[in-house]
């Protein structure tokens, strides 16, 4: 009886589980006892299935190792200043704000104060050089569009001034506007057209010109004053 019990115990040790047989374990019967009934291996019907899965897992592990080798890990809340600095450097953040470069596009002028402000903000935000450059280019493009839109609006407004004055002054428009321009230039030292003048302003300086005794046309017509010297050049302002 004792011999039978001993033999039964040996069989159980070989199989790895009470009541299990080599036939039920299949290929797992050849594994060490602790692994015979391990849940990890039960999903594989044959040793070939297990080997194939192992090869695929090994490939994925190798790929993951390659990716991890180039990975940049964000420092935790308790990271040291050195760890944070190393992280920013790995991302391409320059060592100091002055290292940012902002190339100027065609027709663009940069304000030095604006550049200093941008460099400080970008560095505090942890932007790398490429990100900062993209923002700079986008800002330059936006600025150009704004200037273009403003010029278009000013040109439209100036055209409206011209239209209103032509309707009011009719054939005397050129003569009257030239007189306004000369009076404005005498007092302001600039061309009236440069200020995109309002009709009221143009007419006001026309009255000033008349009061100064300058009421004559570019063609030489005059009233109450000597004609202009021969060869005097008149710069007639034009509306673009």
Number of C-alpha atoms within 10 A of each C-alpha: 6 7 8 9 10 11 12 13 13 12 16 16 14 19 25 23 15 12 9 16 15 14 10 11 18 14 16 23 19 13 14 13 16 11 15 23 18 11 9 10 16 15 9 16 13 13 13 11 12 15 12 12 12 12 11 10 12 12 11 12 12 11 11 11 12 11 11 11 8 8 10 13 9 11 15 9 7 8 11 11 10 9 14 16 15 15 16 20 14 14 14 15 25 18 12 11 17 12 12 23 14 18 12 12 13 9 7 12 9 12 8 9 9 9 16 13 11 18 21 14 14 19 21 12 10 16 19 18 18 13 13 21 16 12 14 19 15 12 12 21 14 12 13 16 12 12 11 12 12 12 12 12 12 14 15 15 15 21 14 14 18 19 13 13 20 15 10 11 13 12 10 13 15 18 18 24 24 24 26 26 21 23 25 22 14 12 9 10 10 13 17 21 17 10 10 18 15 16 15 11 14 24 17 14 22 24 18 18 22 16 11 10 14 22 21 21 19 17 10 11 13 15 12 9 11 12 14 16 8 7 6 8 9 11 11 14 14 8 13 8
